[in-house]
Each structure stands twice: as structure tokens, then as C-alpha cells.
Amino acid sequence: MKFLIDAHLPPSLRRVFQAAGHDAIHTVDLPDQNSSRDGILNEVSISESRVVVTKDTDFYYSHLLHGRPWKLVLVRTGNLGLHATREMFEVQLPAIEAALDTCTLVTLEQNQVSVVA
């Protein structure tokens, strides 16, 4: 799978996805870096079939109403430290992968992955 990690999450999170064999980029890898607008992230998601990983609920509503981004992981944990965030993704990544095989929108809480759509 291909992932696009939004600015609200640490760039080092790419390594968690890459270690699991995924293609992962962060907004810092885009031309406008962390200043990239949501529309640009949606375009990259659609054109490259990338799952957007974000804390931004604007993507949630955009996905439900317009099918953009292509697929979405909405992180609903509040603020966690860097180590705790990476650890959460390492533990939950198999469940995220399984959910995204059949669904387009999942939420991630600290101890749970839920399918929304």
C-alpha cells in the first residue's frame, strides 16, 4: 500500500510504514511541504492511490461527502508523544492494513482500529 502522512503527524512515522513494506511519504516530501493544502493532498491521494493518514477531521467529511481522499486513516488520539505515536502505529498497522483491504475509511484510536466506510 501507499500512504501519505499529513503534517499533524511526525515525518519519522514514514519509517514504521516503510519497515512493513509500504511506500510512505509525508507532507514534507511534497513541493509545498507542510503548507500543502488539503486539496493537494487529495489530488496526490487520488492520482497515486495513496491512503491519507491524518488527524484533520476535514478529510473525514471530504471523504464521506466527495470520496476524497482515495482512502483515509483518521487518527483520533489527541496529542501523544513521538515514541507513543510510533508504537501505536507499529501495534495497530496489521489491523489498519486489513481494514483498508476492504474499506476506504478507518479510524485509529490508541488501542483500536474501527471501520467507518
N, C-alpha and C positions, 0 to 999 in steps of 0.2 A: 504494500500500500504506500501511497504518497501522502505526506502530511505537510500542512502549513501552520506553523505555530505563531500565534498572534503576539503582539508587543507586551501584553499584560503578563505573559509567562516568560521565564528566563530562556535566553538563547541556548544555554547548556542543555536544555531539555531535548534538543536535537539528538544528542548522543544516546539517550535512552531509546528513542525510536530507531536510530541507526544500528545500535547494538542488537536489536531484534530483527534486523534485515530490511528495514523500511527506508525509503527515500524521504528525508525530512529537511525542510528549510524553515527558517524563522523570518519574520518581517525584516530583520536587519540585513537579510540577504537580497531584499528587493531594492530597486533603484531609489525609492524614497524612504527606505529603511523603516524605522518605527513610526514615521509620519505618513505611511501609506494609508490611504483612505479605505474604508470598508468596501467600496465598490471595486477597488483594485484587487483586494483580497478575494472578493467574489469572482472576479474575472479570472484570476490565476487558478482558483479552485475549480472553476468550470472548465477552462481550457486545458488544464493539466490533470484533471481528475484527482484533485488533492482534497483531503479531509482537513477542514479548518479546525484547529484546536484553540479555544478562546474562553475567556471569562465574560466577554461582552455579550449581553443579552440582546443587543440589536441584531446580531447574527441569528439568534434563535427565532425572532419574529420574522426576519427576512426569509429564513429557510421555510418556515411554516407557510408564509403568505406567497412567496415567489419562487421557492425551490432553489434559493441561493443562500449560501454556498452549496456546492455539489453534495457534500456530506459534512456533518458537524459534530464535534465533541464539545459540549458546553460544560466547562469546569465550574462547579458550584461549591467551592470550598472556603471562600473567603481568603484571607491572606495567610499563607503558610510560608515557612522559611524555605530556602533553596533546597536544602537536604530533604526536608519532609515532602516537598513537591516532587522531586525526582524519585524518591522512594515510593510515593503513592502511584506514580505512573509505572514504575517498574513492576509493582504488585498487580496493578489493575490492567496493564496492557493486554494480556491474553483475553480478558473479558471484553475490553474495548474492541479488539480485533474481531472477536466472534460476533459481537453485536453489529458491527459495521459490515459484516459479510451479508447480512440480510436486511439491514435497516439503514436509514440515512441520517438519523438524529439520535444521539445518545447524550445523557448527562452523566457527569462524573462527580461523585461526592467522595469524601475521604475514604470511605470503606465500601462504596457501592457504585456499580455502573447500572444505569436504567435506560431502557429503550423508550423513546418518545414517539418516533415515527419511522 
